[in-house]
């Protein structure tokens, strides 16, 4: 599945509710999922890690959707900047 396909899947399924919640509240859900991922990364349960990575990506798509951001465009912008290191 391509990033755009997953983002559209999330939009089709959740946009109505997500847009009513707004960016601030949605960002809090996203942060909660990042926390759950952090907990999962500390353990050895691969299935849990997969689930938590999926949740984080889904909530990132939600944030992008309600802010009219195409994640493939964002990824391409990152690539075009030729990042060679993480800060």
GROMACS elastic network, one bead per residue, 0.5 to 0.9 nm:
[ bonds ]
;  ai    aj funct       b0    kb
    1     4     6  0.82653   500
    1     5     6  0.62345   500
    1     6     6  0.66769   500
    2     5     6  0.51731   500
    2     6     6  0.64177   500
    2     7     6  0.86552   500
    2    72     6  0.88164   500
    3     6     6  0.52364   500
    3     7     6  0.60969   500
    3     8     6  0.85682   500
    3    71     6  0.70209   500
    3    72     6  0.62480   500
    4     7     6  0.50267   500
    4     8     6  0.60647   500
    4     9     6  0.85133   500
    4    70     6  0.75061   500
    4    71     6  0.70085   500
    4    72     6  0.62229   500
    5     8     6  0.51170   500
    5     9     6  0.61209   500
    5    10     6  0.87087   500
    6    10     6  0.62475   500
    6    11     6  0.85338   500
    6    58     6  0.80960   500
    6    61     6  0.79379   500
    7    10     6  0.52044   500
    7    11     6  0.61683   500
    7    12     6  0.86474   500
    7    58     6  0.77169   500
    7    60     6  0.89510   500
    7    61     6  0.53455   500
    7    62     6  0.76448   500
    7    64     6  0.83042   500
    7    65     6  0.74457   500
    7    70     6  0.81567   500
    7    71     6  0.75811   500
    8    12     6  0.59737   500
    8    13     6  0.84589   500
    8    61     6  0.85576   500
    8    65     6  0.84527   500
    9    12     6  0.51937   500
    9    13     6  0.61835   500
    9    14     6  0.85048   500
   10    13     6  0.52021   500
   10    14     6  0.57906   500
   10    15     6  0.72216   500
   10    58     6  0.67895   500
   10    59     6  0.87006   500
   10    61     6  0.67790   500
   10    62     6  0.66611   500
   10    65     6  0.83607   500
   11    14     6  0.54140   500
   11    16     6  0.82256   500
   11    18     6  0.87099   500
   11    61     6  0.78917   500
   11    62     6  0.69187   500
   11    65     6  0.64171   500
   11    66     6  0.86125   500
   12    15     6  0.62284   500
   12    16     6  0.84751   500
   13    16     6  0.81507   500
   14    17     6  0.57457   500
   14    18     6  0.58827   500
   14    19     6  0.84420   500
   14    62     6  0.77520   500
   15    19     6  0.56993   500
   15    20     6  0.83691   500
   15    62     6  0.73752   500
   15    65     6  0.73187   500
   15    66     6  0.72041   500
   16    19     6  0.55683   500
   16    20     6  0.65501   500
   16    21     6  0.89575   500
   17    20     6  0.53160   500
   17    21     6  0.63919   500
   17    22     6  0.89809   500
   18    21     6  0.51114   500
   18    22     6  0.64918   500
   18    23     6  0.83881   500
   18    26     6  0.71090   500
   18    62     6  0.69194   500
   18    63     6  0.83864   500
   18    65     6  0.87244   500
   18    66     6  0.70013   500
   19    22     6  0.52398   500
   19    23     6  0.77010   500
   19    26     6  0.87798   500
   19    62     6  0.86727   500
   19    65     6  0.83345   500
   19    66     6  0.54706   500
   19    67     6  0.88041   500
   21    24     6  0.80321   500
   21    25     6  0.60707   500
   21    26     6  0.64521   500
   22    25     6  0.58725   500
   22    26     6  0.60710   500
   22    27     6  0.85296   500
   22    63     6  0.87903   500
   22    66     6  0.73275   500
   23    26     6  0.50626   500
   23    27     6  0.58569   500
   23    28     6  0.86155   500
   23    63     6  0.65965   500
   23    66     6  0.69899   500
   23    67     6  0.75031   500
   24    27     6  0.51483   500
   24    28     6  0.64947   500
   25    28     6  0.51260   500
   25    29     6  0.66030   500
   25    30     6  0.88061   500
   26    29     6  0.50888   500
   26    30     6  0.62745   500
   26    31     6  0.87020   500
   26    59     6  0.77520   500
   26    62     6  0.77216   500
   26    63     6  0.66605   500
   27    31     6  0.61648   500
   27    32     6  0.85908   500
   27    59     6  0.81489   500
   27    60     6  0.85512   500
   27    63     6  0.68928   500
   28    31     6  0.50538   500
   28    32     6  0.62122   500
   28    33     6  0.87066   500
   29    32     6  0.50413   500
   29    33     6  0.63468   500
   29    34     6  0.87267   500
   29    59     6  0.73924   500
   30    33     6  0.51448   500
   30    34     6  0.62868   500
   30    35     6  0.87178   500
   30    55     6  0.84156   500
   30    56     6  0.64923   500
   30    57     6  0.89621   500
   30    58     6  0.87608   500
   30    59     6  0.53358   500
   30    60     6  0.67640   500
   30    62     6  0.88324   500
   30    63     6  0.81260   500
   31    35     6  0.62246   500
   31    36     6  0.86739   500
   31    56     6  0.84695   500
   31    59     6  0.89879   500
   32    35     6  0.50605   500
   32    36     6  0.63662   500
   32    37     6  0.87174   500
   33    37     6  0.61827   500
   33    38     6  0.85866   500
   33    52     6  0.69433   500
   33    53     6  0.86194   500
   33    55     6  0.64116   500
   33    56     6  0.56351   500
   33    59     6  0.78352   500
   34    38     6  0.61917   500
   34    39     6  0.87094   500
   34    52     6  0.78528   500
   34    53     6  0.83908   500
   34    55     6  0.84487   500
   34    56     6  0.60739   500
   35    39     6  0.63381   500
   35    40     6  0.86138   500
   36    39     6  0.50848   500
   36    40     6  0.61610   500
   36    41     6  0.86239   500
   36    52     6  0.65701   500
   36    56     6  0.89608   500
   37    41     6  0.60422   500
   37    42     6  0.86755   500
   37    48     6  0.84860   500
   37    49     6  0.66614   500
   37    51     6  0.85777   500
   37    52     6  0.50138   500
   37    53     6  0.64622   500
   37    55     6  0.84838   500
   37    56     6  0.75647   500
   38    41     6  0.51493   500
   38    42     6  0.65554   500
   38    52     6  0.87575   500
   39    42     6  0.53141   500
   39    43     6  0.70011   500
   39    49     6  0.89592   500
   40    43     6  0.53791   500
   40    44     6  0.76716   500
   40    45     6  0.71596   500
   40    46     6  0.83956   500
   40    48     6  0.62523   500
   40    49     6  0.53631   500
   40    52     6  0.71360   500
   41    44     6  0.74297   500
   41    45     6  0.83743   500
   41    46     6  0.87912   500
   41    48     6  0.87576   500
   41    49     6  0.63404   500
   43    46     6  0.83457   500
   43    48     6  0.88833   500
   43    49     6  0.84655   500
   44    48     6  0.85986   500
   44    49     6  0.83465   500
   45    48     6  0.53626   500
   45    49     6  0.64099   500
   45    50     6  0.88716   500
   46    49     6  0.50081   500
   46    50     6  0.62243   500
   46    51     6  0.86398   500
   47    50     6  0.51482   500
   47    51     6  0.62567   500
   47    52     6  0.86912   500
   48    51     6  0.50320   500
   48    52     6  0.61157   500
   48    53     6  0.85630   500
   49    52     6  0.51321   500
   49    53     6  0.60766   500
   49    54     6  0.84959   500
   50    53     6  0.52356   500
   50    54     6  0.61975   500
   50    55     6  0.86860   500
   51    54     6  0.51188   500
   51    55     6  0.62321   500
   51    56     6  0.87714   500
   52    56     6  0.61942   500
   52    57     6  0.86035   500
   53    56     6  0.51781   500
   53    57     6  0.62509   500
   53    58     6  0.85958   500
   54    57     6  0.51787   500
   54    58     6  0.60735   500
   54    59     6  0.86554   500
   55    58     6  0.50529   500
   55    59     6  0.61944   500
   55    60     6  0.85199   500
   56    59     6  0.52592   500
   56    60     6  0.60923   500
   56    61     6  0.86016   500
   57    61     6  0.61740   500
   57    62     6  0.86276   500
   58    61     6  0.50878   500
   58    62     6  0.63002   500
   58    63     6  0.88216   500
   59    63     6  0.62462   500
   59    64     6  0.85523   500
   60    63     6  0.51243   500
   60    64     6  0.61958   500
   60    65     6  0.85674   500
   60    71     6  0.88990   500
   61    65     6  0.59849   500
   61    66     6  0.86510   500
   61    69     6  0.88176   500
   61    70     6  0.87741   500
   61    71     6  0.73569   500
   62    65     6  0.50505   500
   62    66     6  0.62580   500
   62    67     6  0.85395   500
   63    66     6  0.54508   500
   63    67     6  0.62255   500
   63    68     6  0.85883   500
   63    69     6  0.82984   500
   64    67     6  0.51552   500
   64    68     6  0.59563   500
   64    70     6  0.66576   500
   64    71     6  0.67752   500
   65    68     6  0.50763   500
   65    69     6  0.59791   500
   65    70     6  0.74338   500
   65    71     6  0.87708   500
   66    69     6  0.78115   500
   69    72     6  0.88457   500
   69    73     6  0.78311   500
   69    74     6  0.75716   500
   70    73     6  0.52817   500
   70    74     6  0.64003   500
   70    75     6  0.88260   500
   71    75     6  0.60526   500
   71    76     6  0.84384   500
   72    75     6  0.50422   500
   72    76     6  0.60571   500
   72    77     6  0.84895   500
   73    76     6  0.50507   500
   73    77     6  0.60822   500
   73    78     6  0.86140   500
   74    77     6  0.50748   500
   74    78     6  0.63026   500
   74    79     6  0.87548   500
   75    78     6  0.50498   500
   75    79     6  0.62774   500
   75    80     6  0.86050   500
   76    80     6  0.59947   500
   76    81     6  0.86302   500
   77    80     6  0.50452   500
   77    81     6  0.63696   500
   78    81     6  0.53674   500
   78    82     6  0.70975   500
   78    83     6  0.70454   500
   79    82     6  0.53486   500
   79    83     6  0.66788   500
   80    83     6  0.79780   500
   83    86     6  0.75994   500
